[in-house]
Amino acid sequence: MNEKIHWLQRKTTIKKLWIILYCLLAISVLVELFVDVKAYFGLDGSFGFSAWFGFGACVLMVLFAKLLGWLIKRDEQYYND
């Protein structure tokens, strides 16, 4: 029963990958301090716009999907009649 665990399933590897992800996300936002961002609509020139706009859009999509699922769900016995 000494099965080898795949390297992507090890808890230490998963923790390291999360740390790398958070570092890359932070770096991508901090790069905006050194890059001139051209704003087309005013608000899109704010610091970290892509990060917070993407996160907000994702949250809204999840909420919309939950609402849509609640609206169109059917009874468990719907097809048995």
C-alpha positions as CSV (number, residue, x, y, z in Angstrom):
1,M,0.0,0.0,0.0
2,N,3.0,2.3,-0.4
3,E,1.6,4.1,-3.4
4,K,3.5,7.1,-4.7
5,I,1.5,10.4,-4.6
6,H,1.6,12.6,-7.7
7,W,3.6,15.7,-7.0
8,L,0.5,17.9,-7.7
9,Q,-1.4,16.1,-5.0
10,R,1.1,16.7,-2.2
11,K,0.0,19.3,0.4
12,T,3.4,21.0,0.3
13,T,3.2,21.4,-3.5
14,I,-0.3,22.8,-3.3
15,K,0.7,25.3,-0.6
16,K,3.7,26.4,-2.7
17,L,1.5,26.8,-5.8
18,W,-1.0,29.0,-3.9
19,I,1.9,31.2,-2.7
20,I,3.3,31.5,-6.2
21,L,-0.2,32.4,-7.5
22,Y,-0.7,35.2,-4.9
23,C,2.8,36.5,-5.6
24,L,2.1,36.7,-9.3
25,L,-1.2,38.4,-8.7
26,A,0.4,41.0,-6.4
27,I,3.3,41.6,-8.9
28,S,0.8,42.1,-11.8
29,V,-1.0,44.8,-9.8
30,L,2.2,46.4,-8.5
31,V,3.6,46.7,-12.1
32,E,0.9,49.4,-12.6
33,L,3.0,51.7,-10.4
34,F,5.7,51.7,-13.1
35,V,3.6,51.5,-16.3
36,D,1.7,54.5,-17.7
37,V,-1.9,53.3,-18.0
38,K,-3.9,55.1,-20.7
39,A,-7.5,55.6,-19.4
40,Y,-10.2,55.6,-22.0
41,F,-13.2,56.1,-19.6
42,G,-11.6,57.7,-16.6
43,L,-12.4,55.0,-14.1
44,D,-10.2,52.5,-15.9
45,G,-7.2,54.5,-15.1
46,S,-7.5,53.9,-11.4
47,F,-4.9,51.8,-9.6
48,G,-5.6,48.0,-9.9
49,F,-8.6,48.5,-12.1
50,S,-8.1,45.2,-14.0
51,A,-7.8,43.3,-10.7
52,W,-10.9,44.6,-8.9
53,F,-13.0,44.8,-12.1
54,G,-12.2,41.2,-12.9
55,F,-12.9,40.1,-9.4
56,G,-16.2,42.0,-9.3
57,A,-17.3,40.6,-12.7
58,C,-16.5,37.1,-11.5
59,V,-18.6,37.6,-8.3
60,L,-21.5,39.0,-10.4
61,M,-21.4,36.0,-12.8
62,V,-21.5,33.6,-9.9
63,L,-24.5,35.5,-8.3
64,F,-26.3,35.6,-11.6
65,A,-25.7,31.9,-12.2
66,K,-27.1,31.1,-8.7
67,L,-30.2,33.3,-9.4
68,L,-30.7,31.7,-12.8
69,G,-30.4,28.2,-11.3
70,W,-33.0,29.1,-8.7
71,L,-35.4,30.5,-11.3
72,I,-35.2,27.6,-13.8
73,K,-34.9,24.7,-11.4
74,R,-37.5,21.9,-11.7
75,D,-39.0,19.6,-9.2
76,E,-37.1,16.3,-8.8
77,Q,-40.2,14.4,-10.1
78,Y,-40.7,16.7,-13.1
79,Y,-39.8,14.1,-15.7
80,N,-41.4,11.1,-13.9
81,D,-45.0,12.2,-14.5
